[in-house]
Amino acid sequence: MTGRLNVVLFEPEIPQNTGNIMRTCVAAGFSLHLIKPLGFDIDNPKFRRSTTNHITWAEYSLYDSYEDFRQSNPGEYFFMTRYGKVPPSDIDFCGIPEDRNIYLIFGKESTGIPKDILKDNLERCFRIPMASECRSLNLSNAAAIAIYECLRQKGYPGLSFSEVQKGEDYLESYDATLGS
């Protein structure tokens, strides 16, 4: 059995952030886990539009609480927080056994992950280095950085290194005079 790569959003509040993260998860081959309450209705057409319809291909699950999520998902948990003391590049994702699931956990936009959860997992907390004047990055940007650091270390498993939809040699055959 091969472990899965996962993103967990603890009580996300902003539908556009969740939609962007969902799209990134589809592009990166990650599963998405959403812990309620959500700050929006996932069935709302406006939310679905914010995913740019990637919800069709997304592998996602909803949970009533953090405990509900935890009981259903064994694996290696890593917590993004401004209080973390190491960057995601310091986490040895390749050192995790291949049969273990990896979960990158992000908190809600207003308050982050609850401090009692973080306190119990200090050695698994990380942050993205930034200027001291800046409190945090946008949630969807932070998730993308962490997702792609994990993928970089693992060699981008299952991802395409060339353009598939328009063809691998699209630029080589592009004719500016024809516009195609």
LOMIVO-411268 format. One line per 2 residues: number of its first residue (from 0); for each residue x, y, z of N, C-alpha, C. Coordinates in pm, whole numbers, plus 32768, in hexadecimal, padded with zeros to 4 digits. Atoms other than C-alpha are relative to their C-alpha. Layout:
NUM = X,Y,Z,X,Y,Z,X,Y,Z | ...
***
This chain:
0 = 8054,7F89,8000,8000,8000,8000,8058,807D,8000 | 7FB8,7F82,8005,807F,815B,7FA9,7FB2,8069,804D
2 = 8041,7F95,7FB4,8036,827C,8096,7FD3,8071,7FA6 | 8037,7F8E,804A,7F6E,83A5,8020,803B,8082,8035
4 = 7FDC,7F79,7FD9,7FD1,8513,8025,7F7E,804E,8010 | 807F,7FC1,7FDB,7EC6,85EB,80C7,8013,808E,8033
6 = 800B,7F7D,7FC3,7E68,874F,8120,7F84,7FFE,8058 | 8071,7FF6,7FA3,7D89,8790,824B,7FE9,8093,801E
8 = 8024,7F77,7FDD,7CD2,88D9,827C,7FA5,7FFC,807B | 804B,7FFB,7F82,7C5E,8913,83E1,7FA4,8079,7FFC
10 = 8067,7F99,7FFC,7B19,89DB,83D6,801C,8076,7FA1 | 7FE4,7F92,805D,7B68,8AA4,829A,7F8B,8062,7FF8
12 = 8066,7F97,7FFC,7AAC,8BEF,8289,7FE5,8041,7F79 | 800B,7FB4,807D,7AE9,8C80,812E,7FF4,7FA0,7F8A
14 = 8015,8062,806B,7A56,8BC1,8007,8068,8007,7F90 | 7F9E,7FF4,806C,7B4F,8C4D,7F0A,8084,7FBB,8025
16 = 7F86,8046,7FD5,7C77,8BCD,7FD7,7FEE,7F6A,7FF3 | 8019,8090,8006,7BDC,8A75,7FF6,7FF7,7FD2,7F6F
18 = 8009,8022,808E,7B89,8A75,7E82,808A,7FFA,7FBE | 7F78,8001,8037,7CF0,8AD1,7E28,8050,7F88,8031
20 = 7FB8,8072,7FC8,7D7A,89C7,7F12,7FCC,7F7F,7FC1 | 8038,8077,8040,7C8C,88C6,7E7E,803C,7FEF,7F74
22 = 7FC6,8005,8087,7D0B,891D,7D21,8092,7FD4,8007 | 7F74,8028,7FF0,7E75,88FD,7D97,800A,7F6C,8025
24 = 8000,808E,7FDC,7E26,87AC,7E35,7FE8,7FA7,7F85 | 8019,804C,807B,7D98,8730,7CEA,807F,7FFE,7FAA
26 = 7F88,7FF6,8053,7ECD,87AD,7C2F,8075,7FAF,8039 | 7F8E,8041,7FBE,7FB9,8712,7D2F,7FE6,7F6E,8025
28 = 8020,808A,7FDD,7F06,85C7,7D64,7FEC,7FE9,8095 | 801B,800A,7F70,7EB3,860F,7ED2,7F6B,7FEB,8018
30 = 808A,8006,7FD0,7D73,85B6,7F89,7FEB,8077,805E | 8021,7F8E,7FAB,7CC2,86D0,8042,7F9D,7FD5,806B
32 = 8056,801F,7F8E,7C22,86AF,819A,7FD2,8085,803C | 803B,7F84,7FCB,7B37,87C0,821A,7FBD,7FE3,8085
34 = 8039,8012,7F7A,7AE7,87D8,838D,7F9D,806F,801A | 806C,7FA0,7FE5,799F,8883,83E2,8012,8040,8088
36 = 805B,7FBE,805D,7916,897A,841F,804C,804B,7F94 | 7FC9,7FB3,8070,795F,8A15,82CD,7FC0,8089,8002
38 = 8035,7F78,8005,792F,8B89,829A,7FAF,801A,7F82 | 804A,7FF5,807F,786C,8B45,815A,7FBB,7F7B,7FE5
40 = 804A,8077,8028,7785,8A49,80B8,8047,7FBF,7F8A | 7FB4,8043,8069,784A,894C,7FEB,7FA9,7FDF,7F86
42 = 805B,801B,8070,7715,890D,7F13,7FD5,807F,7FB7 | 8025,7F82,803E,76EF,8A7D,7EBE,8046,800E,7F78
44 = 7FC4,7FF0,8085,7727,8AC1,7D4A,8075,8063,7FFF | 7F91,7FA0,7FFA,7808,8BEB,7DA5,8080,7FBC,8031
46 = 7F89,8048,7FD2,78F2,8B05,7E66,8033,7FA5,7F90 | 7FD7,805A,806C,78F4,8A09,7D4B,8045,804D,7F91
48 = 7FBF,7FAD,8066,794B,8B21,7C59,808C,8029,802F | 7F7C,7FD8,7FCE,7A6C,8B8B,7D3C,8066,7F8F,7FF4
50 = 7FA4,8071,8014,7B00,8A2F,7D0D,8026,7FF3,7F6C | 7FF6,8007,8092,7AFB,8A73,7B93,7FD9,7F75,7FD0
52 = 8039,8082,8020,7A32,8932,7B82,805D,7F8A,8019 | 7FA7,806F,7FDD,7B57,8864,7C04,7FC1,7FA6,806B
54 = 8045,8053,7F9E,7A68,87E4,7D10,7FD2,7F7D,7FC0 | 8028,8078,804A,79FB,86EC,7C03,8069,7F93,800D
56 = 7F93,8062,7FFA,7B51,8643,7C17,803D,7FF4,808C | 7FC3,7FFF,7F7B,7BA1,868D,7D83,7FDB,7F84,8050
58 = 8016,806B,7FA1,7BC8,8578,7E7C,7FFB,8045,8089 | 800C,7FB8,7F81,7B3E,8614,7FBA,7F9E,7FBB,805D
60 = 8056,8037,7F97,7A99,85B3,8101,7FDE,806E,8063 | 802E,7FA1,7F99,79D3,8675,8207,7FFB,7FB8,8087
62 = 8001,8037,7F79,79EF,863E,8380,7FB9,8060,805D | 804A,7FAD,7FA0,7919,86BB,849F,805B,8042,8067
64 = 7FA5,7FC9,7F9B,7A45,86FA,8583,808E,7FCE,7FE6 | 7F75,802D,800A,7BBE,86D9,85A5,800C,7F70,8032
66 = 7FFB,8088,7FCA,7B8A,85A1,8678,7FCA,7F9C,7F9B | 803A,8055,8068,7AAD,850B,8568,8068,7FE9,7F92
68 = 7F97,800C,8065,7BC0,8552,846A,8070,7FA5,8031 | 7F8E,8049,7FC8,7CD4,84C8,854A,7FE4,7F6A,800A
70 = 8023,808D,7FEF,7C1E,8384,8594,7FF7,7FB7,7F7B | 8012,803E,8084,7BE6,8344,8421,807F,7FFF,7FAB
72 = 7F8C,7FEB,8058,7D43,839C,83A1,8085,7FEE,8048 | 7F7B,8014,7FC5,7E7C,82FC,8430,806D,802C,7FA0
74 = 7F90,7FD7,8055,7FC5,8381,83B3,8058,8065,8046 | 7FA1,7F9D,7FCE,80CC,848D,83DB,7FC6,808C,7FED
76 = 803E,7F7B,8002,8041,85E6,8434,806B,806C,800E | 7FA9,7F8B,7FFA,80F5,8730,83F5,7FA7,807C,8000
78 = 8058,7F8E,7FE7,8062,887D,8466,8041,8083,7FD6 | 7FD1,7F7C,802A,8093,89C9,83B3,7FCF,8066,8066
80 = 8024,7F99,7F9F,809C,8AE1,84B4,806B,806C,8003 | 7F9F,7F93,7FF5,813E,8C32,84DC,805D,7FEA,8077
82 = 7FAE,801C,7F8B,81CA,8BA4,8623,8063,7F8E,7FE8 | 7FA1,8069,8020,8288,8A8C,8574,808D,8038,7FFC
84 = 7F75,7FD1,7FFB,8402,8A9C,8586,8057,7FC7,7F91 | 7FB4,8035,8071,846B,89E0,844C,7FB0,8015,7F80
86 = 8047,7FF5,8080,8419,8A11,82DB,7FD8,7F75,7FCE | 8027,8084,8034,836C,88FC,8216,8075,7FB6,7FBF
88 = 7F8B,8042,803D,84BB,88B8,8169,8051,7FB1,8067 | 7FBA,804A,7F97,8540,883A,82BA,7FB9,7F7F,8027
90 = 8047,807C,7FE4,8439,8729,82CD,8030,7F97,7F9D | 7FCF,806A,8057,84BF,85E0,8243,7F8A,7FAA,7FD1
92 = 8074,804A,8034,838E,8571,817A,8029,7F7A,7FC4 | 7FD1,807F,803B,845F,8464,80CE,8021,7F99,806C
94 = 7FE1,805B,7F93,84B8,83D0,8221,7F85,7FBC,803B | 807C,803D,7FCF,834D,8377,8262,7FE6,7F82,7FB0
96 = 8018,807D,804A,8301,820C,820A,7F95,8012,7F94 | 8058,7FF2,8074,8256,81EF,80B7,7F70,7FD7,8019
98 = 8089,802D,7FE5,8126,8145,814E,7FB5,805B,8063 | 803E,7FA3,7FA1,80DD,8267,823C,7FC5,8078,7FB6
100 = 803D,7F87,8036,7FEE,8381,81E3,8043,807A,803F | 7FC9,7F80,7FD1,8076,84E4,8201,7F8F,8066,7FFB
102 = 8067,7F99,7FF7,7F8C,85FB,8273,8040,8087,801F | 7FD6,7F76,7FE8,7FE2,876D,8251,7F84,8049,8032
104 = 8077,7FC8,7FBF,7EF2,881C,8340,800D,8098,800C | 8004,7F6E,8000,7E91,898B,831F,7F85,802D,804D
106 = 806E,7FCD,7FAF,7DB6,8A59,8409,7FA9,8064,7FB7 | 805A,7F9D,803B,7C9C,8B48,83CA,8046,8086,7FF2
108 = 7FBE,7F83,8023,7CF5,8C99,833B,800A,8062,8075 | 8001,7F9B,7F96,7C9A,8D67,8470,8056,7FDC,8079
110 = 7FBA,8025,7F83,7D3A,8C9F,858B,805E,7F8A,7FF3 | 7FA5,8070,8012,7DFB,8B7B,84F9,7FCE,7F7F,803F
112 = 801D,807F,7FBE,7E0A,8A24,8599,7FF8,801B,8095 | 800A,7FE9,7F6F,7D98,8A19,8706,8084,7FE3,8048
114 = 7F80,8008,7FB8,7EBC,8A4A,87F5,8010,7F7C,804B | 7FF2,8080,7FB9,7E6E,890A,88B8,802B,7F90,7FA2
116 = 7FD3,8063,8063,7E9B,883C,877A,8093,8017,7FE2 | 7F74,7FE0,801E,7FE1,88F0,872A,805B,7FDA,8073
118 = 7FAD,801A,7F89,8066,88D0,888E,8020,7F6B,800D | 7FEB,8090,7FF9,803D,8755,887C,8055,7FCB,7F8D
120 = 7FB8,802C,8078,80FE,874A,8731,8071,8060,7FDB | 7F9A,7F9A,8019,8218,8849,8756,806B,7FD3,7F9E
122 = 7F95,8031,8058,8318,876E,86A3,7FCF,7FEC,7F70 | 803A,8010,8086,822B,8759,8575,7FCA,8084,7FCA
124 = 802C,7F7C,802E,81EA,88D1,8551,8069,803D,7FA4 | 7FA4,7FBE,805C,8282,898F,842D,7FC5,8085,7FD5
126 = 802A,7F7D,8032,8271,8AEB,8397,804C,801F,7F80 | 7FBB,7FD1,8077,82CE,8B95,8254,804E,807C,802A
128 = 7FB2,7F8B,7FDA,83EE,8C87,8290,7FD1,807C,7FB2 | 802A,7F82,803F,8390,8DF1,8248,8037,8076,804F
130 = 7FD3,7F87,7FBE,83E5,8F55,82A1,7FBB,800F,8087 | 8036,7FF7,7F79,83B2,8F9F,8412,7F88,805E,8009
132 = 8072,7FA3,7FFF,82BB,90B7,83C0,7F7E,7FBC,7FD2 | 8075,8045,8038,81D0,8FBC,831B,7FD0,7F94,8060
134 = 8039,8062,7FA3,80E7,8EF1,83F9,7FEA,7F79,7FBF | 801E,807F,8041,8082,8DEB,82F9,7FEC,8016,7F6A
136 = 8021,8002,808E,804B,8D91,818D,7F6D,7FDA,7FEF | 8085,8030,8021,7EFE,8D54,80E6,7FFF,7F68,800E
138 = 8009,808F,7FE6,7E88,8BF5,8142,8018,7FAD,7F83 | 7FEE,8052,8079,7E76,8B75,7FDC,8091,8007,7FCD
140 = 7F73,7FF6,8027,7FD5,8BF8,7F92,8057,7FAA,805C | 7FB3,804E,7FA0,8060,8B59,80CF,7FEE,7F6A,7FE6
142 = 801A,808E,801D,7FBA,8A0C,807B,804D,7FD5,7F83 | 7FBA,8023,807C,804B,8A12,7F1A,8096,7FF0,8018
144 = 7F71,800A,7FE3,81AA,8A51,7F9E,801F,7F7D,8046 | 7FE8,807C,7FB4,8194,892F,8095,7FE7,7F84,7FAA
146 = 8020,8072,8058,80F1,8844,7F99,8073,7FE6,7FA0 | 7F97,8014,8064,81FD,887E,7E95,8089,7FE4,803E
148 = 7F84,8029,7FBD,8319,8860,7F92,7FFB,7F6A,801B | 8011,8091,7FE9,8292,8709,7FF1,8015,7FB5,7F7D
150 = 7FF2,8041,8083,8276,86AC,7E80,808F,8007,7FCC | 7F75,7FF2,802E,83D2,8733,7E31,8058,7F95,803F
152 = 7FAF,8064,7FBC,846D,8654,7F37,7FE3,7F73,7FD0 | 8029,8087,8029,83AC,8526,7EBB,800F,7FE9,7F69
154 = 7FEA,800F,808F,8403,8565,7D4B,7F83,8010,7FAC | 807D,7FE4,8048,82A5,85D9,7CE1,7FBD,7F80,7FCE
156 = 8037,8081,802A,820B,847C,7CE0,7F7C,800D,7FB4 | 807A,8005,804F,8107,8445,7BD1,7FDE,8080,7FB4
158 = 801E,7F82,8043,811C,85A9,7B49,8046,8009,7F79 | 7FCB,7FEF,8086,815B,860B,79E0,8069,806F,7FFE
160 = 7F97,7F9B,8010,8298,86C7,7988,7FF4,8049,7F7B | 8013,7FBB,8080,8212,8736,7837,7F6D,8020,7FEC
162 = 8089,7FD8,8022,80DC,87DC,77A7,7FB8,7F8A,7FBE | 804B,8071,8035,7FD6,86D2,7765,7F8C,802E,7FA9
164 = 807A,7FD7,8045,7E9F,878E,76F4,801A,8038,7F75 | 7FE2,7FC6,8084,7F3E,8853,75D5,8071,7FB6,7FBA
166 = 7F94,804F,803B,805A,875F,7599,8088,802C,8031 | 7F7A,7FEA,7FC9,81BE,8740,7612,8052,8063,7FAD
168 = 7FB2,7FA9,8058,824C,87FA,74E3,7FB2,8079,7FD0 | 8055,7F91,8028,8147,890E,74DB,8051,807E,7FDD
170 = 7FB2,7F86,801A,8242,8A2E,74F5,8059,7FF3,7F86 | 7FAA,8014,8074,8329,8998,73F3,7FB3,8011,7F7E
172 = 8050,7FF7,807A,820B,898F,72F8,7FAC,8080,7FF9 | 804E,7F84,7FFC,8176,8AE1,735A,802B,805E,7F90
174 = 7FE5,7FA0,806D,815C,8BD4,7238,7FBC,8084,8025 | 8036,7F80,7FD2,8132,8D3D,72AF,7FAC,8045,7F95
176 = 804B,7FBE,806A,80B3,8DAD,715C,7F73,7FC7,7FF2 | 8084,8040,8006,7F91,8CB7,7170,7FB7,8008,8085
178 = 803E,7FFA,7F7B,7F52,8CE3,72E4,7FE4,7F76,8037 | 8014,8089,7FCB,7F61,8B6A,731B,807A,7FAB,7FEA
***
